[in-house]
Amino acid sequence: MRDQQEESSEQLESDAERRRRRAQFLRDLAEARELRDRVQPRRAKTARLRHAMRMRTFRW
């Protein structure tokens, strides 16, 4: 019984840690994307247009 409680608490901690690391990764990714867009505005514009076209042609 005690082992099961310890496992569940460890599982909760690892889930929280994983979510924290994932949130940090997504923040870093967004920051890198913004930096790239500032450095290469032409490429960013074509990427935006390409993404918009993909979204328009996507069928729900």
C-alpha positions as CSV (number, residue, x, y, z in Angstrom):
1,M,0.0,0.0,0.0
2,R,2.8,2.4,0.9
3,D,4.8,1.7,-2.2
4,Q,1.7,2.5,-4.3
5,Q,1.4,5.9,-2.6
6,E,5.1,6.6,-3.2
7,E,4.8,5.7,-6.8
8,S,1.8,7.9,-7.4
9,S,3.5,10.9,-5.7
10,E,6.6,10.3,-7.8
11,Q,4.5,10.1,-10.9
12,L,2.8,13.4,-10.1
13,E,6.2,15.1,-9.6
14,S,7.5,13.7,-12.8
15,D,4.4,14.9,-14.7
16,A,4.7,18.4,-13.2
17,E,8.4,18.4,-14.1
18,R,7.7,17.3,-17.6
19,R,5.0,20.0,-18.0
20,R,7.4,22.6,-16.7
21,R,10.2,21.6,-19.1
22,R,7.7,21.5,-22.0
23,A,6.5,25.0,-21.2
24,Q,10.1,26.2,-21.0
25,F,10.9,24.6,-24.3
26,L,7.8,26.2,-26.0
27,R,8.8,29.6,-24.7
28,D,12.4,29.2,-26.0
29,L,11.0,28.0,-29.4
30,A,8.7,31.0,-29.7
31,E,11.6,33.3,-28.7
32,A,13.8,31.8,-31.4
33,R,11.1,32.1,-34.0
34,E,10.6,35.8,-33.2
35,L,14.3,36.4,-33.4
36,R,14.5,34.6,-36.8
37,D,11.5,36.6,-38.1
38,R,13.2,39.9,-37.1
39,V,16.5,38.8,-38.7
40,Q,15.0,37.5,-41.9
41,P,11.7,39.4,-42.5
42,R,11.3,38.3,-46.1
43,R,11.6,34.6,-45.2
44,A,9.1,35.2,-42.3
45,K,6.6,36.8,-44.7
46,T,6.7,34.0,-47.2
47,A,6.4,31.5,-44.3
48,R,3.3,33.4,-43.1
49,L,1.8,33.4,-46.5
50,R,2.6,29.7,-47.0
51,H,1.0,28.9,-43.6
52,A,-2.1,30.9,-44.5
53,M,-2.5,29.1,-47.8
54,R,-2.2,25.7,-46.0
55,M,-4.8,26.7,-43.5
56,R,-7.2,27.9,-46.3
57,T,-6.9,24.7,-48.3
58,F,-7.1,22.4,-45.2
59,R,-10.4,20.5,-45.1
60,W,-12.1,20.1,-41.7
